[in-house]
Amino acid sequence: MSLWKVDDFGTAELMQRYYQRLTNGEGRSEALRQVQLEFMADPDYRHPYYWASFLFSGQWSPMNNP
């Protein structure tokens, strides 16, 4: 969920990194947190416009893989 209109390319990058972390077994909220920290350290995405609008709501545990 985002709190404001977001950049398409930045969001695609954020989601790609987020889902990669989920695939690796990271919890949902921790995956988002880590990707946001990565964005803060990246000169191309460090402005809060690219990462601060996203928040996690719901179950925080890792996803179960079948």
N, C-alpha and C positions, 0 to 999 in steps of 0.2 A: 504494500500500500504506500502511496506517495502523498505528501501533503500539499504539493503544488505541481504545476506543469514542469516536466523534466525534459532534458535533452535526449533525443532518441539514441544517438551514438554512445553517449556516456552511460545511459541506462542499459543498452545492449551489453556493453562491456561489464558493467556492474553485475548484471544478471548472469552472464556467462561465468564470471568468477564465483558468484554465489552458488550456482548450481554445481559447479565443479567441486566446491567444498562440501556440498551436501552429498555428492556422489562418493566423496572420500570419507563419509561417515561423521562429519561434523554436525553438531546440533544446529538447528535453524537460526536461532538468535545469535549464536556465536559465529556462525558463518557470515551473517550480515555484518556483525560488528567487525570481524576481521577484514572483510572487503572494504568497509568504510575506512578502516585504518590504512589499508593499502592505498585507497584513493587520496587520503590526506597526505600521504607521502609522495604521491605522483604529481609532478609539476603540471601535467595536462589536466588533472582532475582534482587538484587540492581545494579549489574554491567550493564552499559548502553547497552551492547550486547543484553540483553533480552528485553529492552523496547524502546530504543532510535531510532531504525530503522523505527518505525511506525509513519506515519503522516496521517492526515486526509485531504481529498480533496473532495470538493463538497458541497452539501447543509448541513448546520450546525444545522438546526432546529431539534426538536424531531420528531420521526417517528409517523405518524398517524396510530392508530390501528383501524381496521374495526369494 
